[in-house]
Amino acid sequence: MKKHYLLLSLTGTLFLNAQNGQGFYQPKNSICLSQEQRQQIQEEIANNRDILKSQGKLTENKKLDHPLFIWPVTKNPNTEYNNVWSISNHVDHNAAYPNKLQDWNCGTRTYDTTDGYNHMGVDIFTWPFGWEMMDNNKAHAIAAADGIIIGKDNGNFDRNCSFGNGNWNAVYVQHGDGSVSWYGHLKNNSLTSKPVGSFVSAGEYLGVVGSSGNSTGPHLHFEVYNSNNQLVDPYSGSCNTWNSSSDSWWVNQKSYVEPKINAILTHSDVAVFDNGCGVQETTNFKDSFNTGEKVMVYMYFADLPVGKSINLKLIRPDNTVAYNNTFNNSNFYYASYWYFTFQSSQFNQYGTWTASVSVDSETVTHNFVYGANMNVDDLEAKKQFSVINPIKNNQLQIVSNTMNSSKSKIEIFSLDGKLIDSKMVELKSGSNLIDVKLQKSQNYILKISDETRNEIFKITN
């Protein structure tokens, strides 16, 4: 297939090919905070600590063990996706620059800049459709451990795509041992309503993942300091040799590469991932299709290794398999997708279909309706055949408007897509009576097909 390369103007790079194919998204990097902004935050936190201690709202015990974190990003319970994130960057352990990179696992999943900034947190970006997810509050930042809110920044623009865009929206939480976790780049006015000095439990909502401050697209910057205010990399690995974090700070540390199926979705047309900085993507989501329409099935992945097998099935309303294809991932990307276009001829039943994708032991499904909202006038216009409604005496009357006889297949479906009857018949010119056994006072879908055409009718018994 011919490959086309597009450059996303500010938010990342997109690879795309043909009507059936694959693509990837790779976020760009920028300094999350200037040195001045970081200093202002540290001063704000120190001042709030003093006030809260004087009010008896904040205590710390440095003899306590450091907290163990749960993952700080989760999906909104109403989000249809299976997962909503991937990692673009870890903490950079190589103090040299530029392009002198080393993360906790001795890899290069991090970045630095020409002016000497080495990345100081974990960047967790939303995928797929980061702007659409932000606008619809689909990805939440949550407290990684119990603690007290010791700072909040809000009111800042949240659709940024580069460096030099002012302050971010963020929440800062201090834990029992005195360590602090930062949650930055949140959506404006999405922050928890709890004021500074309030207790939050692990897993509690803090805000919506956004793109405020120095940001190249919606993501959470998760930054951690120990009780001595030293930067922490919460991951344990052979290239994390810092004394500030000699062991893992995670309840369950995630693997360096963690293959995920983020979503399987149906679309009416090709998704447009780049409409400009901060502009919501053209998703073309669709879950209900009229007869004659194509269906585009998209599968969205994170961290799929090269050669990983992907299985896609298209399952009819009667649970038979209409399409079954296994293929291999050809390249490694932090976020990627595959898509397939199915024409109307593929859909020989009407009702609820299921698209199913499997990678290893994980299977994710997505349901959609085909043949919904069919208009009687549309169905019966310019037909070779016509049908007399309602059915009388258990005989279906089909009128052929041609001069010649034709051998045709007749299929009758319930409105929920279940096949009720199927038979081959010879349809002669004029009126034809076909014996059927259908329930009284029920509506059905009739499909008449031969080698050259499919015609669809609504019928009533």
PLY file of the C-alpha trace (Angstrom):
ply
format ascii 1.0
element vertex 461
property float x
property float y
property float z
element edge 460
property int vertex1
property int vertex2
end_header
0.00 0.00 0.00
1.15 3.52 -0.74
2.27 5.33 2.38
1.50 8.97 3.09
3.22 11.03 5.77
1.61 14.01 7.44
3.06 16.35 10.07
0.65 17.30 12.82
1.19 21.04 13.12
2.09 21.17 16.80
0.81 18.15 18.62
2.63 15.21 17.05
3.31 13.15 13.96
0.75 11.01 12.14
1.38 8.19 9.67
-1.49 7.20 7.42
-2.10 4.91 4.47
-5.04 4.11 2.19
-8.64 3.12 3.08
-7.53 -0.04 4.85
-4.35 0.39 6.83
-2.66 1.71 9.91
-1.32 4.89 11.45
0.44 6.15 14.54
0.54 9.16 16.84
3.68 10.38 18.57
3.42 13.42 20.86
5.97 16.19 20.62
7.89 17.41 23.67
8.34 20.75 25.37
9.54 21.96 28.78
6.61 21.26 31.09
7.59 24.13 33.39
10.13 26.90 33.10
12.60 27.22 35.96
10.78 30.34 37.09
7.40 28.59 37.08
8.82 25.63 39.00
10.27 27.98 41.63
6.93 29.77 41.98
5.17 26.45 42.56
7.69 25.38 45.19
7.23 28.72 47.00
3.44 28.40 46.80
3.57 24.87 48.24
5.93 25.92 51.07
3.70 28.86 51.99
0.55 26.71 51.97
2.27 24.08 54.11
3.10 26.66 56.77
-0.48 27.93 56.83
-2.00 24.45 56.98
0.36 23.38 59.76
-0.56 26.45 61.77
-4.23 25.53 61.32
-3.63 21.94 62.39
-4.68 20.61 58.97
-1.32 19.19 57.93
1.08 16.86 59.70
3.94 14.75 58.40
6.08 11.95 59.76
9.29 11.44 57.80
9.80 8.13 59.58
6.88 6.67 57.67
7.53 4.69 54.53
6.93 6.55 51.30
3.51 6.00 49.69
2.83 3.35 47.09
1.02 4.80 44.09
-1.84 3.53 42.02
-1.95 4.69 38.39
-2.85 8.42 38.29
-4.94 8.34 35.08
-8.23 6.53 34.64
-11.16 6.71 32.28
-14.46 8.35 33.09
-16.85 5.49 33.95
-19.07 6.66 31.07
-16.24 6.48 28.52
-16.72 3.78 25.88
-12.98 3.20 25.51
-11.18 0.24 27.04
-8.13 2.37 27.96
-7.48 6.10 27.59
-3.71 6.52 27.89
-0.17 5.73 26.84
3.21 6.95 28.12
5.31 9.34 26.05
8.06 10.20 28.55
9.69 9.05 31.79
12.15 10.93 34.00
15.50 11.60 32.30
18.44 10.23 34.36
21.19 11.51 32.08
22.10 15.02 33.22
23.92 15.78 29.96
22.15 17.41 27.02
20.93 17.69 24.35
19.72 14.25 23.21
21.60 12.52 26.02
18.78 10.33 27.24
18.36 7.56 29.77
15.17 6.50 31.53
14.82 4.17 34.51
14.92 1.11 32.24
18.09 2.30 30.43
16.01 3.22 27.39
15.35 6.57 25.77
11.64 7.04 26.46
12.28 10.54 27.75
13.67 13.84 26.50
15.84 16.84 27.25
16.23 20.25 25.62
19.06 22.36 24.27
18.86 24.78 27.20
19.57 22.05 29.74
16.15 20.82 30.83
15.97 17.10 31.63
12.44 15.75 31.88
11.37 15.54 35.52
8.17 13.49 35.51
6.04 10.88 33.80
4.03 12.13 30.80
0.81 10.15 30.32
-1.03 11.23 27.15
-4.59 10.44 26.18
-5.32 8.21 23.19
-7.23 8.16 20.92
-8.64 11.63 20.11
-7.07 13.64 22.91
-8.99 16.88 22.25
-12.32 15.08 21.90
-11.59 13.22 25.13
-10.73 16.45 26.92
-13.88 18.21 25.70
-16.02 15.31 26.89
-14.15 14.73 30.20
-13.24 11.16 29.26
-9.83 10.90 30.98
-9.43 11.75 34.67
-6.39 12.47 36.79
-6.82 10.80 40.18
-4.89 10.85 43.44
-2.15 8.22 43.29
-2.15 7.89 47.10
-3.92 9.28 50.15
-2.94 12.82 51.08
-3.78 16.45 51.73
-4.25 18.98 48.93
-1.51 21.58 49.53
-1.94 23.57 46.33
-4.17 24.17 43.33
-3.64 26.23 40.18
-6.68 26.91 37.99
-8.05 29.42 35.51
-5.41 28.90 32.82
-5.97 28.28 29.11
-5.97 24.55 28.33
-5.67 24.13 24.54
-1.95 24.73 24.14
0.41 23.00 21.73
3.87 24.43 22.46
6.21 26.05 24.98
5.73 29.60 26.27
2.03 29.44 27.09
1.90 30.57 30.70
0.92 28.62 33.78
-0.76 25.25 33.95
-3.76 23.99 35.91
-2.61 21.55 38.57
-3.23 19.89 41.92
-0.48 19.19 44.48
-0.95 16.50 47.14
1.21 15.84 50.21
1.32 12.31 51.60
1.76 11.12 55.18
5.56 10.94 55.07
5.84 14.46 53.68
6.37 13.49 50.03
4.42 15.39 47.38
2.91 14.45 44.01
2.16 16.97 41.26
-0.66 16.58 38.70
-0.18 19.10 35.89
-1.68 20.28 32.55
-5.29 19.76 33.72
-8.35 21.09 31.92
-9.41 24.56 33.00
-12.12 24.60 35.68
-12.15 20.80 35.90
-10.25 20.61 39.21
-11.74 18.95 42.26
-14.01 21.28 44.21
-12.18 20.38 47.41
-10.17 23.33 48.76
-6.54 23.38 49.81
-6.24 21.56 53.14
-8.73 18.83 52.20
-7.99 15.11 52.44
-8.17 13.00 49.27
-8.12 9.22 49.07
-6.15 7.17 46.57
-8.24 6.99 43.39
-10.18 10.18 44.11
-10.90 12.56 41.24
-8.54 15.53 40.87
-9.32 16.88 37.39
-9.66 16.19 33.67
-6.49 15.55 31.65
-5.91 18.64 29.49
-3.26 20.75 27.79
-2.73 23.82 29.96
0.64 25.54 30.35
3.66 24.41 28.35
2.03 21.45 26.64
1.93 19.94 23.16
-1.40 18.18 23.58
-3.62 16.65 26.28
-1.55 14.72 28.84
-0.88 14.45 32.55
2.55 15.41 33.86
3.02 13.40 37.07
5.97 14.64 39.14
7.04 13.40 42.58
9.25 14.74 45.42
10.29 12.88 48.56
10.01 14.22 52.11
13.34 16.07 51.66
11.97 17.79 48.52
14.25 15.77 46.23
12.96 14.77 42.80
11.82 11.14 42.66
11.50 8.73 39.77
8.78 6.39 41.06
10.02 3.52 38.88
12.59 1.01 40.07
15.05 -0.05 37.38
18.72 -0.67 36.70
19.24 2.89 35.45
17.44 4.59 38.34
20.37 4.99 40.72
19.09 8.05 42.59
19.24 7.90 46.37
15.91 9.75 46.46
14.06 6.75 45.03
15.99 3.52 45.34
12.88 1.32 45.21
9.57 1.35 43.37
6.88 3.77 44.52
4.12 1.83 42.74
1.67 -0.64 44.27
2.17 -2.62 41.07
4.87 -1.19 38.82
3.81 -1.36 35.19
6.06 -2.97 32.61
8.24 -0.71 30.49
6.26 -1.82 27.44
2.66 -2.67 28.21
0.58 -3.67 25.15
-2.97 -2.32 25.39
-6.12 -2.24 23.30
-7.37 1.28 23.98
-10.54 1.00 21.91
-12.35 -0.57 19.00
-14.85 1.83 17.40
-16.99 2.17 14.29
-16.92 5.25 12.06
-18.85 6.49 9.05
-15.72 7.79 7.34
-11.97 8.22 7.79
-11.11 9.85 11.12
-9.26 13.18 10.90
-6.73 13.40 13.73
-5.39 16.88 12.98
-7.70 19.85 12.61
-5.14 22.29 14.00
-3.87 23.16 17.44
-6.50 22.70 20.12
-9.27 21.88 17.63
-11.30 18.75 18.28
-10.63 15.92 15.85
-13.20 14.85 13.24
-14.00 11.46 14.71
-16.90 10.42 12.45
-18.08 8.09 15.24
-21.15 6.11 14.23
-22.89 3.15 15.84
-26.08 2.91 13.77
-25.91 2.40 10.01
-28.61 2.40 7.35
-28.67 -0.28 4.71
-26.26 0.51 1.87
-23.79 2.35 4.07
-20.17 1.34 4.56
-18.77 0.69 8.06
-15.23 1.62 9.06
-13.84 -0.35 12.00
-10.92 1.26 13.82
-8.71 -0.47 16.40
-6.61 1.76 18.69
-3.53 0.38 20.45
-0.72 1.44 22.76
2.74 -0.10 23.01
2.18 -3.00 20.61
5.53 -4.74 19.97
6.67 -5.44 16.42
5.24 -8.72 15.18
2.41 -8.81 17.74
-0.59 -10.71 16.32
-3.92 -8.87 16.09
-7.19 -10.67 15.39
-10.27 -8.85 14.09
-13.68 -10.51 13.86
-16.97 -9.18 12.56
-19.84 -11.11 14.15
-23.39 -11.18 12.79
-26.52 -10.74 14.89
-27.00 -14.54 14.93
-23.43 -14.92 16.36
-21.94 -16.39 13.20
-18.62 -14.95 12.06
-18.79 -12.80 8.92
-15.11 -11.77 8.88
-12.03 -13.18 10.61
-8.55 -11.81 9.96
-5.29 -12.17 11.89
-2.39 -9.89 11.03
0.86 -8.71 12.63
1.85 -5.28 13.90
4.65 -4.01 11.68
6.20 -1.22 13.80
6.45 -0.13 17.42
4.69 3.07 18.40
3.50 4.53 21.69
0.06 4.90 20.07
-1.19 3.36 16.84
-4.29 2.22 15.01
-5.48 -0.09 12.26
-8.67 0.38 10.27
-10.75 -1.67 7.82
-13.58 -0.58 5.55
-16.53 -2.96 5.13
-18.93 -2.31 2.28
-22.70 -2.85 2.53
-22.48 -6.20 0.75
-20.74 -7.58 3.85
-23.86 -7.06 5.97
-26.29 -9.82 5.12
-28.18 -9.62 8.41
-29.85 -6.66 10.06
-29.57 -5.92 13.72
-26.77 -5.67 16.27
-23.33 -6.61 14.95
-20.16 -6.98 17.00
-16.62 -5.96 16.08
-14.10 -7.90 18.19
-10.34 -7.38 18.45
-7.95 -9.68 20.34
-4.29 -9.28 21.27
-2.81 -12.11 23.32
-5.42 -12.94 25.99
-7.17 -9.55 25.82
-10.36 -9.18 23.76
-12.33 -5.95 23.38
-15.67 -5.70 21.57
-17.82 -2.92 20.15
-21.47 -3.27 19.14
-23.15 -1.42 16.30
-26.49 -1.68 14.52
-26.77 -2.28 10.80
-30.03 -1.76 8.92
-31.42 0.68 11.48
-33.80 3.53 10.70
-34.70 2.22 7.25
-37.32 4.37 5.54
-40.06 2.48 3.67
-40.05 4.92 0.77
-36.27 4.61 0.42
-36.40 0.83 0.62
-39.07 0.40 -2.04
-37.99 3.06 -4.53
-36.69 1.86 -7.93
-37.04 -1.82 -7.04
-37.13 -4.77 -9.41
-39.64 -6.30 -7.01
-42.49 -5.00 -4.88
-44.20 -6.60 -1.90
-47.88 -6.53 -0.97
-48.43 -5.66 2.70
-49.71 -6.99 4.98
-49.10 -10.71 4.45
-52.35 -12.72 4.15
-52.96 -16.41 4.85
-49.26 -17.00 5.57
-48.45 -16.22 1.94
-45.93 -13.55 1.02
-46.91 -11.85 -2.26
-43.93 -10.62 -4.30
-44.52 -8.83 -7.58
-41.71 -9.00 -10.15
-41.53 -5.96 -12.41
-39.35 -7.68 -15.03
-40.24 -9.75 -18.10
-37.98 -12.66 -17.18
-37.99 -15.17 -14.36
-35.15 -15.07 -11.86
-33.86 -17.49 -9.27
-33.57 -15.51 -6.05
-32.80 -16.00 -2.40
-35.41 -14.84 0.09
-34.38 -14.07 3.68
-36.66 -12.80 6.43
-35.22 -11.17 9.54
-36.74 -9.96 12.78
-36.18 -6.26 13.50
-33.40 -7.19 15.92
-31.53 -8.95 13.12
-32.37 -12.63 13.78
-32.75 -14.75 10.66
-36.31 -16.20 10.68
-36.53 -17.90 7.27
-34.36 -18.44 4.19
-35.12 -20.18 0.90
-34.36 -20.17 -2.83
-37.36 -19.39 -5.06
-38.13 -18.83 -8.75
-39.70 -15.40 -9.15
-41.70 -15.09 -12.36
-42.92 -11.89 -13.97
-46.02 -10.68 -12.17
-47.35 -11.93 -8.84
-45.63 -14.71 -6.87
-47.01 -16.30 -3.68
-44.45 -17.68 -1.22
-45.48 -19.72 1.83
-44.10 -18.35 5.12
-44.71 -18.94 8.82
-44.50 -15.69 10.75
-46.04 -14.39 13.96
-49.18 -12.32 13.62
-49.02 -8.52 14.00
-45.23 -8.45 13.74
-42.92 -6.43 11.50
-40.01 -8.02 9.65
-37.25 -7.23 7.16
-37.36 -9.04 3.82
-34.22 -9.36 1.68
-34.47 -10.57 -1.93
-31.09 -11.21 -3.59
-29.66 -12.72 -6.75
-26.30 -12.51 -8.48
-26.66 -8.85 -9.37
-28.68 -7.11 -6.63
-30.03 -7.04 -3.09
-33.42 -5.49 -2.39
-34.73 -4.79 1.08
-38.34 -4.37 2.24
-40.25 -3.95 5.45
-43.11 -6.40 5.73
-45.97 -6.91 8.18
-47.75 -10.16 8.96
0 1
1 2
2 3
3 4
4 5
5 6
6 7
7 8
8 9
9 10
10 11
11 12
12 13
13 14
14 15
15 16
16 17
17 18
18 19
19 20
20 21
21 22
22 23
23 24
24 25
25 26
26 27
27 28
28 29
29 30
30 31
31 32
32 33
33 34
34 35
35 36
36 37
37 38
38 39
39 40
40 41
41 42
42 43
43 44
44 45
45 46
46 47
47 48
48 49
49 50
50 51
51 52
52 53
53 54
54 55
55 56
56 57
57 58
58 59
59 60
60 61
61 62
62 63
63 64
64 65
65 66
66 67
67 68
68 69
69 70
70 71
71 72
72 73
73 74
74 75
75 76
76 77
77 78
78 79
79 80
80 81
81 82
82 83
83 84
84 85
85 86
86 87
87 88
88 89
89 90
90 91
91 92
92 93
93 94
94 95
95 96
96 97
97 98
98 99
99 100
100 101
101 102
102 103
103 104
104 105
105 106
106 107
107 108
108 109
109 110
110 111
111 112
112 113
113 114
114 115
115 116
116 117
117 118
118 119
119 120
120 121
121 122
122 123
123 124
124 125
125 126
126 127
127 128
128 129
129 130
130 131
131 132
132 133
133 134
134 135
135 136
136 137
137 138
138 139
139 140
140 141
141 142
142 143
143 144
144 145
145 146
146 147
147 148
148 149
149 150
150 151
151 152
152 153
153 154
154 155
155 156
156 157
157 158
158 159
159 160
160 161
161 162
162 163
163 164
164 165
165 166
166 167
167 168
168 169
169 170
170 171
171 172
172 173
173 174
174 175
175 176
176 177
177 178
178 179
179 180
180 181
181 182
182 183
183 184
184 185
185 186
186 187
187 188
188 189
189 190
190 191
191 192
192 193
193 194
194 195
195 196
196 197
197 198
198 199
199 200
200 201
201 202
202 203
203 204
204 205
205 206
206 207
207 208
208 209
209 210
210 211
211 212
212 213
213 214
214 215
215 216
216 217
217 218
218 219
219 220
220 221
221 222
222 223
223 224
224 225
225 226
226 227
227 228
228 229
229 230
230 231
231 232
232 233
233 234
234 235
235 236
236 237
237 238
238 239
239 240
240 241
241 242
242 243
243 244
244 245
245 246
246 247
247 248
248 249
249 250
250 251
251 252
252 253
253 254
254 255
255 256
256 257
257 258
258 259
259 260
260 261
261 262
262 263
263 264
264 265
265 266
266 267
267 268
268 269
269 270
270 271
271 272
272 273
273 274
274 275
275 276
276 277
277 278
278 279
279 280
280 281
281 282
282 283
283 284
284 285
285 286
286 287
287 288
288 289
289 290
290 291
291 292
292 293
293 294
294 295
295 296
296 297
297 298
298 299
299 300
300 301
301 302
302 303
303 304
304 305
305 306
306 307
307 308
308 309
309 310
310 311
311 312
312 313
313 314
314 315
315 316
316 317
317 318
318 319
319 320
320 321
321 322
322 323
323 324
324 325
325 326
326 327
327 328
328 329
329 330
330 331
331 332
332 333
333 334
334 335
335 336
336 337
337 338
338 339
339 340
340 341
341 342
342 343
343 344
344 345
345 346
346 347
347 348
348 349
349 350
350 351
351 352
352 353
353 354
354 355
355 356
356 357
357 358
358 359
359 360
360 361
361 362
362 363
363 364
364 365
365 366
366 367
367 368
368 369
369 370
370 371
371 372
372 373
373 374
374 375
375 376
376 377
377 378
378 379
379 380
380 381
381 382
382 383
383 384
384 385
385 386
386 387
387 388
388 389
389 390
390 391
391 392
392 393
393 394
394 395
395 396
396 397
397 398
398 399
399 400
400 401
401 402
402 403
403 404
404 405
405 406
406 407
407 408
408 409
409 410
410 411
411 412
412 413
413 414
414 415
415 416
416 417
417 418
418 419
419 420
420 421
421 422
422 423
423 424
424 425
425 426
426 427
427 428
428 429
429 430
430 431
431 432
432 433
433 434
434 435
435 436
436 437
437 438
438 439
439 440
440 441
441 442
442 443
443 444
444 445
445 446
446 447
447 448
448 449
449 450
450 451
451 452
452 453
453 454
454 455
455 456
456 457
457 458
458 459
459 460
